[in-house]
């Protein structure tokens, strides 16, 4: 049998454990109730629409670092930039080459035009010189011809003047008068001693082209008969000396002598 003090000694450990468990349960319950009261009393948060911009103020020492990072791009962008610069340089070189070629073509065309203009000018000058030389030659020839014609005319006039009033001219005019007298038909009104001045226009060979009666002592019938006689006598006799020939001939018609 147990002694009277053994039951109390066995129950004390279990009481201590139970008391500890109950104490922890009470603490946990108290914390849970307090948290639940806090959540129930806290209002729902309100969301406000706020527009804002954040400005970062960098210290002065941060600028060189940013500049350095901008100046020194990565290796791949540097290669692309170098390739773009090469392409731009190649295109610029092509543009300059095309411009130089165009300028060369324009220069050649301009020089060709200048050569053609110079050749045309030279040809025009040569043609003008030939024309002037020919004109001078023609002028000289014309002058020589005119001078020769003038000398011949003067000589002919001198011969004619020398022949005028000569016995040869008198004999020629008497021959023409006799030729017209033989062709004359005396009208009934003609009186004896008819004496009329006759003006005859003729061409070389003696062909009569015109007759005009000047002073005359006969009537109209006599005048008309003498004019008709001259036309019937055409062609008139030609002089033995050609210098005596005169287109405008004048002689006296007196058939009764």
GUVEXMAR-248251 format. One line per 5 residues: number of its first residue (from 1); for each residue x, y, z of N, C-alpha, C, CB. Coordinates in nm, 2 decimals. Glycine has a CB too. Example, Ala and Ser with C-alpha at 12.3 -4.5 7.8 and 13.67 -1.06 7.14 Angstrom:
% residues 2
1) 1.32,-0.57,0.78,1.23,-0.45,0.78,1.32,-0.33,0.78,1.13,-0.45,0.90  1.28,-0.22,0.71,1.37,-0.11,0.71,1.29,0.00,0.79,1.41,-0.06,0.57
END
This chain:
% residues 257
1) 0.08,-0.12,0.00,0.00,0.00,0.00,0.09,0.12,0.00,-0.09,0.00,0.12  0.03,0.22,-0.06,0.11,0.35,-0.07,0.09,0.42,0.06,0.06,0.43,-0.19  0.19,0.50,0.08,0.19,0.58,0.20,0.10,0.70,0.17,0.33,0.62,0.25  0.06,0.77,0.27,-0.04,0.88,0.25,0.02,0.99,0.17,-0.09,0.93,0.38  0.15,1.01,0.17,0.21,1.12,0.09,0.23,1.09,-0.05,0.33,1.16,0.15
6) 0.22,0.97,-0.12,0.25,0.93,-0.26,0.15,0.98,-0.36,0.26,0.77,-0.27  0.02,0.98,-0.33,-0.08,1.03,-0.43,-0.05,1.17,-0.46,-0.22,1.01,-0.39  -0.02,1.25,-0.37,0.00,1.40,-0.40,0.12,1.42,-0.48,0.01,1.48,-0.27  0.22,1.34,-0.46,0.34,1.36,-0.54,0.33,1.31,-0.68,0.46,1.28,-0.47  0.24,1.22,-0.71,0.22,1.17,-0.85,0.13,1.27,-0.93,0.15,1.03,-0.85
11) 0.04,1.34,-0.86,-0.06,1.43,-0.93,0.01,1.56,-0.96,-0.18,1.45,-0.85  0.11,1.61,-0.90,0.16,1.74,-0.92,0.22,1.76,-1.06,0.27,1.77,-0.82  0.29,1.67,-1.12,0.34,1.69,-1.26,0.23,1.71,-1.36,0.43,1.58,-1.30  0.12,1.63,-1.36,0.01,1.64,-1.45,-0.06,1.77,-1.44,-0.09,1.52,-1.43  -0.07,1.82,-1.31,-0.14,1.95,-1.29,-0.06,2.06,-1.35,-0.16,1.97,-1.15
16) 0.07,2.05,-1.34,0.15,2.15,-1.40,0.14,2.15,-1.55,0.30,2.13,-1.36  0.14,2.04,-1.61,0.13,2.03,-1.76,0.00,2.09,-1.81,0.15,1.89,-1.81  -0.11,2.04,-1.73,-0.24,2.09,-1.77,-0.25,2.24,-1.76,-0.35,2.02,-1.69  -0.20,2.29,-1.65,-0.20,2.44,-1.63,-0.13,2.51,-1.74,-0.14,2.48,-1.50  -0.02,2.46,-1.79,0.06,2.52,-1.90,-0.02,2.52,-2.03,0.20,2.45,-1.92
21) -0.08,2.40,-2.06,-0.16,2.39,-2.18,-0.27,2.49,-2.18,-0.21,2.25,-2.20  -0.34,2.50,-2.07,-0.46,2.59,-2.06,-0.41,2.73,-2.07,-0.53,2.57,-1.93  -0.30,2.77,-2.02,-0.25,2.90,-2.03,-0.22,2.94,-2.17,-0.13,2.92,-1.94  -0.15,2.85,-2.24,-0.12,2.88,-2.39,-0.24,2.89,-2.47,-0.02,2.77,-2.44  -0.34,2.80,-2.44,-0.47,2.81,-2.52,-0.53,2.94,-2.50,-0.56,2.69,-2.48
26) -0.53,2.99,-2.37,-0.60,3.12,-2.34,-0.52,3.23,-2.42,-0.60,3.14,-2.19  -0.39,3.22,-2.42,-0.31,3.33,-2.49,-0.34,3.33,-2.64,-0.16,3.31,-2.47  -0.35,3.21,-2.70,-0.38,3.20,-2.84,-0.52,3.25,-2.87,-0.36,3.05,-2.89  -0.61,3.21,-2.78,-0.75,3.26,-2.81,-0.76,3.41,-2.79,-0.84,3.19,-2.71  -0.68,3.46,-2.70,-0.68,3.61,-2.68,-0.63,3.68,-2.80,-0.61,3.65,-2.56
31) -0.52,3.63,-2.86,-0.46,3.69,-2.98,-0.55,3.67,-3.10,-0.32,3.62,-3.01  -0.61,3.56,-3.12,-0.70,3.55,-3.23,-0.82,3.64,-3.22,-0.75,3.40,-3.24  -0.87,3.66,-3.09,-0.99,3.75,-3.08,-0.95,3.89,-3.11,-1.05,3.74,-2.94  -0.83,3.93,-3.06,-0.78,4.07,-3.08,-0.76,4.09,-3.23,-0.65,4.09,-3.01  -0.70,3.99,-3.30,-0.67,4.01,-3.45,-0.81,4.02,-3.52,-0.59,3.89,-3.51
36) -0.91,3.94,-3.48,-1.04,3.95,-3.55,-1.10,4.08,-3.52,-1.13,3.83,-3.50  -1.09,4.14,-3.40,-1.15,4.27,-3.37,-1.08,4.38,-3.45,-1.13,4.30,-3.22  -0.95,4.36,-3.48,-0.87,4.46,-3.56,-0.91,4.46,-3.70,-0.72,4.44,-3.55  -0.93,4.34,-3.76,-0.97,4.33,-3.90,-1.11,4.38,-3.92,-0.96,4.19,-3.95  -1.21,4.35,-3.82,-1.34,4.40,-3.83,-1.36,4.55,-3.82,-1.43,4.33,-3.72
41) -1.27,4.61,-3.73,-1.28,4.76,-3.71,-1.21,4.84,-3.82,-1.22,4.79,-3.57  -1.12,4.78,-3.90,-1.04,4.86,-4.00,-1.12,4.88,-4.12,-0.90,4.78,-4.04  -1.14,5.00,-4.17,-1.22,5.03,-4.29,-1.15,4.98,-4.41,-1.25,5.18,-4.31  -1.23,4.96,-4.52,-1.17,4.91,-4.65,-1.09,5.02,-4.71,-1.28,4.86,-4.75  -0.97,5.00,-4.76,-0.89,5.10,-4.82,-0.95,5.16,-4.94,-0.74,5.05,-4.84
46) -0.94,5.30,-4.96,-0.99,5.37,-5.08,-0.88,5.39,-5.18,-1.06,5.50,-5.04  -0.90,5.36,-5.30,-0.80,5.38,-5.41,-0.82,5.51,-5.47,-0.80,5.26,-5.51  -0.73,5.60,-5.47,-0.73,5.74,-5.53,-0.65,5.74,-5.65,-0.68,5.84,-5.43  -0.70,5.80,-5.76,-0.63,5.82,-5.89,-0.54,5.93,-5.88,-0.73,5.83,-6.01  -0.42,5.91,-5.87,-0.31,6.02,-5.85,-0.22,6.01,-5.97,-0.24,6.00,-5.72
51) -0.20,6.12,-6.04,-0.10,6.13,-6.15,0.02,6.20,-6.09,-0.15,6.20,-6.27  0.13,6.14,-6.11,0.26,6.19,-6.06,0.37,6.15,-6.15,0.28,6.15,-5.91  0.47,6.23,-6.14,0.59,6.20,-6.22,0.71,6.21,-6.12,0.62,6.31,-6.33  0.79,6.11,-6.14,0.90,6.09,-6.05,1.02,6.16,-6.11,0.93,5.95,-6.02  1.08,6.25,-6.04,1.20,6.32,-6.08,1.32,6.28,-6.00,1.18,6.48,-6.07
56) 1.41,6.22,-6.07,1.53,6.18,-6.00,1.64,6.28,-6.01,1.58,6.04,-6.05  1.68,6.34,-5.91,1.78,6.44,-5.91,1.92,6.37,-5.88,1.76,6.55,-5.80  2.00,6.37,-5.99,2.12,6.30,-5.98,2.23,6.40,-5.94,2.16,6.23,-6.12  2.32,6.35,-5.87,2.43,6.44,-5.83,2.52,6.47,-5.95,2.52,6.37,-5.73  2.59,6.58,-5.94,2.67,6.63,-6.05,2.77,6.53,-6.10,2.74,6.76,-6.01
61) 2.82,6.45,-6.01,2.92,6.35,-6.05,2.87,6.24,-6.13,2.99,6.29,-5.92  2.73,6.23,-6.15,2.67,6.12,-6.22,2.66,6.15,-6.37,2.53,6.09,-6.18  2.68,6.29,-6.41,2.67,6.33,-6.55,2.78,6.27,-6.64,2.67,6.48,-6.56  2.90,6.28,-6.60,3.00,6.22,-6.69,2.98,6.07,-6.71,3.14,6.24,-6.62  2.93,6.00,-6.61,2.91,5.86,-6.62,2.81,5.84,-6.73,2.87,5.79,-6.49
66) 2.69,5.92,-6.73,2.59,5.90,-6.83,2.65,5.94,-6.97,2.47,5.98,-6.80  2.72,6.05,-6.97,2.78,6.09,-7.10,2.87,5.98,-7.15,2.86,6.22,-7.09  2.95,5.92,-7.06,3.04,5.81,-7.11,2.96,5.70,-7.16,3.13,5.77,-7.00  2.85,5.67,-7.10,2.77,5.55,-7.14,2.71,5.58,-7.28,2.67,5.51,-7.04  2.68,5.71,-7.31,2.62,5.75,-7.44,2.73,5.75,-7.55,2.55,5.88,-7.43
71) 2.85,5.80,-7.52,2.95,5.81,-7.61,3.00,5.67,-7.65,3.07,5.89,-7.56  3.01,5.58,-7.56,3.06,5.45,-7.58,2.95,5.35,-7.59,3.16,5.41,-7.47  2.90,5.33,-7.72,2.79,5.23,-7.74,2.85,5.09,-7.74,2.71,5.26,-7.87  2.76,5.00,-7.74,2.81,4.86,-7.74,2.88,4.83,-7.87,2.69,4.76,-7.72  2.94,4.72,-7.88,3.02,4.69,-7.99,2.94,4.67,-8.12,3.10,4.56,-7.97
76) 2.82,4.61,-8.11,2.73,4.59,-8.23,2.69,4.72,-8.29,2.62,4.50,-8.19  2.63,4.82,-8.21,2.59,4.95,-8.27,2.71,5.02,-8.33,2.53,5.04,-8.16  2.83,5.01,-8.27,2.95,5.07,-8.34,2.97,5.01,-8.47,3.07,5.06,-8.24  2.96,4.88,-8.49,2.98,4.82,-8.62,2.88,4.87,-8.72,2.98,4.67,-8.60  2.75,4.87,-8.68,2.64,4.92,-8.76,2.67,5.07,-8.81,2.51,4.91,-8.70
81) 2.71,5.15,-8.71,2.74,5.29,-8.74,2.85,5.30,-8.84,2.78,5.37,-8.62  2.96,5.22,-8.82,3.07,5.22,-8.92,3.03,5.18,-9.05,3.19,5.13,-8.87  2.94,5.07,-9.06,2.89,5.03,-9.19,2.81,5.13,-9.26,2.81,4.90,-9.18  2.72,5.20,-9.18,2.64,5.31,-9.23,2.73,5.42,-9.29,2.54,5.36,-9.13  2.83,5.46,-9.21,2.92,5.56,-9.26,2.99,5.52,-9.39,3.03,5.59,-9.15
86) 3.03,5.39,-9.40,3.09,5.34,-9.52,3.00,5.35,-9.64,3.15,5.20,-9.50  2.87,5.31,-9.61,2.77,5.32,-9.72,2.75,5.46,-9.76,2.64,5.25,-9.68  2.74,5.55,-9.67,2.72,5.69,-9.70,2.84,5.75,-9.78,2.70,5.77,-9.57  2.96,5.71,-9.73,3.08,5.75,-9.81,3.08,5.70,-9.95,3.21,5.71,-9.73  3.04,5.57,-9.96,3.04,5.51,-10.10,2.93,5.58,-10.19,3.01,5.36,-10.09
91) 2.82,5.61,-10.13,2.71,5.68,-10.21,2.76,5.82,-10.24,2.58,5.68,-10.13  2.82,5.88,-10.15,2.88,6.02,-10.18,2.98,6.01,-10.29,2.94,6.08,-10.05  3.07,5.91,-10.28,3.17,5.89,-10.39,3.10,5.87,-10.52,3.26,5.78,-10.36  2.99,5.79,-10.53,2.92,5.76,-10.65,2.86,5.89,-10.70,2.82,5.65,-10.63  2.80,5.96,-10.61,2.73,6.09,-10.65,2.84,6.19,-10.71,2.66,6.16,-10.54
96) 2.95,6.20,-10.65,3.06,6.28,-10.70,3.11,6.23,-10.83,3.17,6.29,-10.60  3.12,6.10,-10.85,3.16,6.04,-10.98,3.06,6.07,-11.09,3.19,5.89,-10.96  2.93,6.05,-11.06,2.83,6.08,-11.16,2.83,6.23,-11.19,2.69,6.04,-11.11  2.85,6.32,-11.09,2.85,6.46,-11.12,2.97,6.50,-11.20,2.85,6.54,-10.98  3.09,6.44,-11.17,3.21,6.46,-11.25,3.19,6.41,-11.39,3.33,6.40,-11.19
101) 3.13,6.30,-11.41,3.10,6.25,-11.55,3.00,6.34,-11.62,3.05,6.10,-11.54  2.90,6.38,-11.55,2.80,6.47,-11.62,2.87,6.60,-11.66,2.69,6.50,-11.52  2.95,6.66,-11.57,3.03,6.78,-11.60,3.12,6.76,-11.72,3.11,6.83,-11.48  3.18,6.64,-11.72,3.27,6.61,-11.84,3.19,6.60,-11.97,3.34,6.48,-11.81  3.07,6.54,-11.96,2.99,6.53,-12.09,2.95,6.67,-12.13,2.87,6.45,-12.07
106) 2.91,6.75,-12.03,2.86,6.89,-12.06,2.98,6.97,-12.12,2.81,6.96,-11.94  3.10,6.95,-12.06,3.22,7.02,-12.11,3.25,6.98,-12.25,3.34,6.99,-12.02  3.24,6.85,-12.28,3.26,6.80,-12.42,3.16,6.86,-12.51,3.26,6.65,-12.42  3.03,6.86,-12.47,2.93,6.92,-12.56,2.96,7.06,-12.59,2.79,6.90,-12.50  2.99,7.14,-12.48,3.02,7.28,-12.49,3.14,7.30,-12.59,3.05,7.34,-12.36
111) 3.25,7.22,-12.57,3.36,7.23,-12.66,3.33,7.20,-12.80,3.48,7.14,-12.61  3.24,7.09,-12.82,3.20,7.06,-12.96,3.12,7.17,-13.02,3.11,6.93,-12.95  3.03,7.23,-12.94,2.95,7.35,-12.99,3.05,7.46,-13.03,2.85,7.39,-12.89  3.14,7.49,-12.94,3.24,7.59,-12.97,3.32,7.57,-13.10,3.33,7.61,-12.85  3.36,7.44,-13.11,3.43,7.40,-13.24,3.34,7.42,-13.36,3.49,7.26,-13.23
116) 3.22,7.37,-13.35,3.12,7.39,-13.46,3.10,7.53,-13.49,2.99,7.32,-13.43  3.08,7.62,-13.39,3.06,7.76,-13.41,3.18,7.82,-13.47,3.03,7.83,-13.28  3.30,7.78,-13.43,3.42,7.84,-13.48,3.44,7.80,-13.63,3.55,7.79,-13.41  3.40,7.67,-13.66,3.41,7.62,-13.80,3.31,7.70,-13.89,3.39,7.47,-13.81  3.19,7.72,-13.83,3.09,7.79,-13.91,3.13,7.93,-13.93,2.95,7.78,-13.84
121) 3.19,7.99,-13.83,3.23,8.13,-13.85,3.35,8.14,-13.95,3.28,8.18,-13.71  3.44,8.04,-13.94,3.55,8.04,-14.04,3.49,8.03,-14.18,3.65,7.93,-14.01  3.40,7.93,-14.20,3.34,7.91,-14.33,3.27,8.04,-14.38,3.24,7.79,-14.33  3.19,8.10,-14.29,3.12,8.23,-14.32,3.22,8.33,-14.36,3.04,8.28,-14.21  3.33,8.34,-14.29,3.43,8.45,-14.32,3.50,8.41,-14.46,3.54,8.45,-14.22
126) 3.53,8.28,-14.48,3.59,8.25,-14.61,3.49,8.27,-14.72,3.63,8.10,-14.61  3.36,8.24,-14.70,3.26,8.26,-14.81,3.25,8.41,-14.83,3.12,8.20,-14.77  3.25,8.49,-14.72,3.24,8.64,-14.74,3.36,8.69,-14.82,3.23,8.71,-14.60  3.48,8.64,-14.78,3.60,8.68,-14.85,3.59,8.65,-15.00,3.72,8.62,-14.79  3.55,8.52,-15.03,3.53,8.48,-15.17,3.43,8.57,-15.24,3.49,8.33,-15.18
131) 3.32,8.60,-15.17,3.22,8.68,-15.23,3.27,8.82,-15.26,3.09,8.69,-15.14  3.34,8.87,-15.16,3.40,9.01,-15.18,3.50,9.01,-15.30,3.46,9.06,-15.05  3.58,8.90,-15.30,3.68,8.90,-15.41,3.61,8.88,-15.55,3.77,8.78,-15.39  3.50,8.80,-15.55,3.43,8.78,-15.67,3.36,8.91,-15.71,3.33,8.67,-15.66  3.30,8.98,-15.61,3.24,9.11,-15.64,3.33,9.21,-15.69,3.17,9.16,-15.51
136) 3.45,9.21,-15.63,3.56,9.30,-15.68,3.60,9.27,-15.82,3.68,9.30,-15.59  3.61,9.14,-15.85,3.64,9.10,-15.98,3.53,9.14,-16.08,3.67,8.95,-15.99  3.41,9.11,-16.04,3.30,9.14,-16.13,3.29,9.29,-16.15,3.16,9.09,-16.07  3.31,9.37,-16.04,3.31,9.51,-16.05,3.42,9.56,-16.14,3.33,9.58,-15.91  3.54,9.50,-16.13,3.64,9.54,-16.22,3.61,9.50,-16.36,3.78,9.47,-16.18
141) 3.55,9.38,-16.38,3.51,9.34,-16.52,3.40,9.43,-16.57,3.46,9.19,-16.52  3.30,9.46,-16.49,3.20,9.55,-16.53,3.26,9.69,-16.57,3.09,9.57,-16.42  3.35,9.73,-16.48,3.41,9.86,-16.51,3.48,9.86,-16.64,3.50,9.90,-16.40  3.56,9.75,-16.66,3.63,9.74,-16.79,3.54,9.73,-16.90,3.73,9.61,-16.78  3.43,9.65,-16.89,3.33,9.63,-17.00,3.27,9.77,-17.03,3.23,9.53,-16.96
146) 3.22,9.84,-16.92,3.16,9.97,-16.94,3.26,10.07,-17.01,3.11,10.03,-16.81  3.38,10.06,-16.96,3.48,10.15,-17.03,3.50,10.11,-17.17,3.61,10.14,-16.95  3.50,9.98,-17.20,3.52,9.94,-17.34,3.40,9.98,-17.42,3.54,9.78,-17.35  3.27,9.96,-17.36,3.15,10.00,-17.44,3.15,10.15,-17.46,3.03,9.95,-17.36  3.19,10.22,-17.36,3.19,10.37,-17.37,3.29,10.41,-17.48,3.23,10.43,-17.24
151) 3.41,10.34,-17.48,3.51,10.38,-17.59,3.45,10.34,-17.72,3.64,10.30,-17.56  3.39,10.22,-17.73,3.33,10.18,-17.86,3.22,10.28,-17.91,3.28,10.04,-17.86  3.14,10.32,-17.81,3.03,10.41,-17.84,3.08,10.55,-17.89,2.94,10.43,-17.72  3.19,10.59,-17.82,3.25,10.72,-17.85,3.31,10.71,-17.99,3.35,10.76,-17.75  3.37,10.59,-18.02,3.43,10.58,-18.15,3.32,10.57,-18.26,3.52,10.45,-18.15
156) 3.21,10.50,-18.23,3.10,10.49,-18.33,3.04,10.63,-18.35,2.99,10.40,-18.28  3.03,10.71,-18.24,2.97,10.84,-18.26,3.06,10.93,-18.34,2.95,10.91,-18.12  3.19,10.91,-18.31,3.29,10.99,-18.39,3.28,10.95,-18.54,3.43,10.97,-18.34  3.26,10.82,-18.57,3.25,10.78,-18.70,3.12,10.83,-18.77,3.26,10.62,-18.71  3.01,10.82,-18.69,2.88,10.87,-18.74,2.89,11.02,-18.76,2.77,10.83,-18.64
161) 2.95,11.09,-18.67,2.96,11.23,-18.69,3.04,11.26,-18.81,3.02,11.30,-18.56  3.14,11.18,-18.83,3.23,11.20,-18.95,3.15,11.17,-19.07,3.35,11.12,-18.94  3.06,11.07,-19.06,2.98,11.03,-19.18,2.87,11.12,-19.21,2.93,10.89,-19.17  2.81,11.18,-19.10,2.70,11.27,-19.12,2.75,11.39,-19.21,2.65,11.33,-18.99  2.66,11.42,-19.31,2.69,11.53,-19.40,2.79,11.49,-19.51,2.75,11.64,-19.33
166) 2.83,11.36,-19.51,2.92,11.32,-19.61,2.84,11.29,-19.74,3.00,11.20,-19.57  2.92,11.27,-19.85,2.86,11.23,-19.98,2.79,11.09,-19.97,2.96,11.23,-20.09  2.85,11.00,-19.88,2.79,10.87,-19.87,2.65,10.88,-19.81,2.88,10.78,-19.78  2.63,10.96,-19.71,2.50,10.98,-19.64,2.40,11.04,-19.75,2.51,11.07,-19.52  2.45,11.14,-19.82,2.36,11.20,-19.92,2.32,11.10,-20.02,2.43,11.32,-19.99
171) 2.41,11.01,-20.06,2.37,10.91,-20.16,2.27,10.81,-20.11,2.50,10.84,-20.21  2.29,10.78,-19.98,2.20,10.68,-19.91,2.06,10.74,-19.90,2.25,10.64,-19.77  2.05,10.86,-19.86,1.92,10.93,-19.85,1.85,10.94,-19.98,1.93,11.07,-19.78  1.93,10.97,-20.09,1.87,10.98,-20.22,1.82,10.85,-20.27,1.97,11.03,-20.32  1.89,10.74,-20.23,1.84,10.61,-20.26,1.71,10.57,-20.19,1.95,10.50,-20.23
176) 1.70,10.61,-20.07,1.57,10.59,-19.99,1.46,10.67,-20.05,1.59,10.62,-19.84  1.49,10.79,-20.09,1.38,10.88,-20.15,1.33,10.82,-20.28,1.43,11.02,-20.17  1.42,10.77,-20.36,1.38,10.72,-20.49,1.30,10.59,-20.47,1.51,10.69,-20.58  1.34,10.51,-20.37,1.27,10.39,-20.34,1.12,10.42,-20.29,1.34,10.31,-20.23  1.10,10.52,-20.21,0.97,10.56,-20.17,0.89,10.62,-20.28,0.98,10.66,-20.05
181) 0.96,10.70,-20.37,0.89,10.76,-20.48,0.83,10.66,-20.58,0.98,10.86,-20.56  0.91,10.55,-20.60,0.86,10.45,-20.69,0.74,10.38,-20.63,0.97,10.35,-20.72  0.73,10.38,-20.49,0.61,10.31,-20.43,0.49,10.41,-20.41,0.65,10.26,-20.29  0.51,10.54,-20.44,0.41,10.64,-20.42,0.30,10.63,-20.53,0.47,10.78,-20.41  0.18,10.64,-20.48,0.07,10.65,-20.57,0.01,10.80,-20.56,-0.05,10.55,-20.54
186) 0.03,10.88,-20.67,-0.01,11.02,-20.66,-0.17,11.03,-20.65,0.04,11.09,-20.79  -0.21,11.10,-20.55,-0.36,11.12,-20.54,-0.40,11.23,-20.64,-0.40,11.16,-20.40  -0.53,11.24,-20.68,-0.58,11.34,-20.77,-0.56,11.48,-20.72,-0.73,11.32,-20.80  -0.56,11.50,-20.59,-0.54,11.64,-20.54,-0.40,11.68,-20.53,-0.60,11.64,-20.40  -0.30,11.60,-20.57,-0.16,11.64,-20.56,-0.13,11.74,-20.67,-0.07,11.52,-20.56
191) -0.07,11.85,-20.63,-0.03,11.95,-20.73,0.12,11.93,-20.76,-0.05,12.09,-20.67  0.17,11.99,-20.86,0.31,11.98,-20.90,0.39,12.05,-20.80,0.33,12.04,-21.04  0.51,12.00,-20.78,0.61,12.06,-20.68,0.58,12.02,-20.54,0.60,12.21,-20.69  0.53,11.89,-20.52,0.51,11.84,-20.38,0.64,11.83,-20.31,0.43,11.70,-20.38  0.65,11.88,-20.19,0.77,11.88,-20.11,0.73,11.86,-19.96,0.86,12.01,-20.13
196) 0.76,11.74,-19.91,0.72,11.71,-19.77,0.84,11.65,-19.69,0.60,11.61,-19.77  0.84,11.68,-19.56,0.95,11.63,-19.48,0.89,11.50,-19.41,0.99,11.73,-19.36  0.97,11.39,-19.43,0.93,11.26,-19.38,1.02,11.21,-19.27,0.93,11.15,-19.50  0.96,11.17,-19.15,1.03,11.11,-19.04,1.00,10.96,-19.03,0.99,11.18,-18.90  1.11,10.88,-19.04,1.09,10.73,-19.05,1.16,10.67,-18.93,1.14,10.68,-19.18
201) 1.09,10.58,-18.86,1.16,10.49,-18.76,1.18,10.36,-18.82,1.07,10.49,-18.63  1.30,10.31,-18.81,1.33,10.18,-18.87,1.42,10.10,-18.77,1.40,10.19,-19.00  1.43,9.97,-18.80,1.52,9.88,-18.72,1.63,9.83,-18.82,1.44,9.76,-18.66  1.74,9.78,-18.76,1.84,9.73,-18.85,1.79,9.63,-18.96,1.95,9.66,-18.77  1.83,9.65,-19.08,1.77,9.58,-19.19,1.68,9.66,-19.27,1.70,9.46,-19.14
206) 1.64,9.78,-19.23,1.56,9.88,-19.30,1.41,9.86,-19.29,1.59,9.86,-19.45  1.36,9.77,-19.19,1.22,9.75,-19.17,1.16,9.87,-19.10,1.19,9.62,-19.09  1.06,9.93,-19.17,0.99,10.05,-19.12,0.90,10.02,-19.00,0.91,10.13,-19.23  0.91,10.09,-18.89,0.82,10.06,-18.77,0.73,10.19,-18.75,0.90,10.03,-18.65  0.76,10.30,-18.81,0.68,10.42,-18.79,0.71,10.52,-18.89,0.70,10.47,-18.65
211) 0.60,10.60,-18.93,0.61,10.71,-19.03,0.53,10.83,-18.98,0.56,10.66,-19.17  0.60,10.94,-18.99,0.53,11.07,-18.95,0.57,11.17,-19.05,0.57,11.11,-18.81  0.47,11.25,-19.10,0.49,11.35,-19.20,0.50,11.48,-19.13,0.37,11.35,-19.31  0.61,11.55,-19.16,0.63,11.68,-19.10,0.58,11.79,-19.19,0.78,11.70,-19.08  0.65,11.90,-19.21,0.61,12.01,-19.29,0.58,11.96,-19.43,0.71,12.13,-19.29
216) 0.47,12.00,-19.49,0.43,11.94,-19.62,0.34,12.05,-19.69,0.36,11.80,-19.61  0.36,12.07,-19.82,0.27,12.16,-19.90,0.15,12.09,-19.96,0.35,12.23,-20.00  0.13,11.96,-19.93,0.02,11.89,-19.98,-0.09,11.88,-19.88,0.06,11.75,-20.03  -0.21,11.84,-19.93,-0.33,11.82,-19.84,-0.32,11.69,-19.77,-0.46,11.83,-19.93  -0.43,11.66,-19.70,-0.43,11.53,-19.62,-0.42,11.41,-19.71,-0.56,11.52,-19.54
221) -0.47,11.41,-19.83,-0.46,11.30,-19.92,-0.32,11.27,-19.96,-0.55,11.31,-20.04  -0.24,11.38,-19.98,-0.10,11.37,-20.02,-0.02,11.31,-19.90,-0.05,11.51,-20.06  -0.05,11.37,-19.78,0.02,11.32,-19.66,0.00,11.17,-19.65,-0.03,11.39,-19.54  -0.13,11.12,-19.66,-0.16,10.98,-19.64,-0.10,10.90,-19.75,-0.32,10.96,-19.64  -0.09,10.95,-19.87,-0.03,10.87,-19.98,0.12,10.86,-19.96,-0.06,10.94,-20.11
226) 0.19,10.96,-19.91,0.33,10.95,-19.88,0.36,10.85,-19.77,0.39,11.09,-19.85  0.28,10.85,-19.66,0.29,10.76,-19.55,0.27,10.62,-19.60,0.19,10.79,-19.44  0.17,10.59,-19.68,0.15,10.46,-19.74,0.26,10.41,-19.83,0.02,10.45,-19.81  0.32,10.51,-19.90,0.43,10.47,-19.99,0.55,10.43,-19.91,0.47,10.60,-20.07  0.58,10.49,-19.79,0.70,10.46,-19.71,0.68,10.31,-19.66,0.71,10.55,-19.59
231) 0.56,10.28,-19.61,0.53,10.14,-19.56,0.54,10.04,-19.67,0.39,10.13,-19.50  0.50,10.08,-19.80,0.51,9.99,-19.91,0.65,9.97,-19.95,0.43,10.04,-20.03  0.74,10.07,-19.93,0.88,10.06,-19.97,0.96,9.98,-19.86,0.94,10.20,-19.98  0.91,9.95,-19.75,0.98,9.88,-19.64,1.01,9.73,-19.69,0.90,9.87,-19.51  1.12,9.68,-19.67,1.24,9.74,-19.60,1.31,9.84,-19.69,1.34,9.64,-19.55
236) 1.36,9.95,-19.63,1.43,10.05,-19.70,1.57,10.01,-19.73,1.43,10.18,-19.62  1.64,10.06,-19.83,1.78,10.03,-19.86,1.87,10.06,-19.74,1.82,10.11,-19.98  1.97,9.98,-19.72,2.06,10.00,-19.61,2.19,10.07,-19.67,2.10,9.86,-19.55  2.25,10.14,-19.58,2.37,10.22,-19.63,2.49,10.12,-19.65,2.41,10.32,-19.53  2.58,10.16,-19.74,2.70,10.08,-19.76,2.79,10.09,-19.64,2.77,10.13,-19.89
241) 2.79,10.20,-19.57,2.87,10.21,-19.45,2.78,10.19,-19.33,2.94,10.35,-19.44  2.80,10.08,-19.25,2.71,10.06,-19.14,2.70,10.18,-19.04,2.75,9.94,-19.06  2.81,10.26,-19.03,2.81,10.37,-18.94,2.71,10.48,-18.98,2.95,10.44,-18.93  2.66,10.47,-19.10,2.56,10.57,-19.14,2.42,10.53,-19.10,2.56,10.58,-19.29  2.40,10.41,-19.06,2.26,10.37,-19.02,2.21,10.44,-18.91,2.26,10.21,-18.99
246) 2.08,10.49,-18.92,2.02,10.57,-18.81,1.88,10.51,-18.80,2.02,10.72,-18.85  1.84,10.48,-18.67,1.70,10.43,-18.65,1.60,10.54,-18.68,1.69,10.39,-18.50  1.63,10.66,-18.65,1.54,10.77,-18.67,1.59,10.85,-18.79,1.53,10.86,-18.54  1.53,10.82,-18.90,1.57,10.87,-19.03,1.48,10.99,-19.08,1.57,10.76,-19.14  1.54,11.09,-19.14,1.46,11.20,-19.19,1.51,11.24,-19.33,1.48,11.33,-19.09
251) 1.42,11.25,-19.42,1.45,11.29,-19.56,1.34,11.38,-19.62,1.48,11.17,-19.64  1.37,11.45,-19.72,1.27,11.53,-19.80,1.22,11.45,-19.92,1.34,11.66,-19.84  1.08,11.45,-19.92,1.02,11.38,-20.03,0.97,11.49,-20.13,0.90,11.29,-19.98  1.03,11.49,-20.25,0.99,11.58,-20.36,0.99,11.50,-20.49,1.08,11.71,-20.36  0.89,11.43,-20.52,0.89,11.34,-20.64,0.90,11.41,-20.78,0.76,11.26,-20.64
256) 0.87,11.54,-20.78,0.87,11.60,-20.91,1.01,11.65,-20.95,0.77,11.72,-20.91  1.11,11.64,-20.87,1.24,11.69,-20.91,1.32,11.57,-20.97,1.31,11.74,-20.78
END
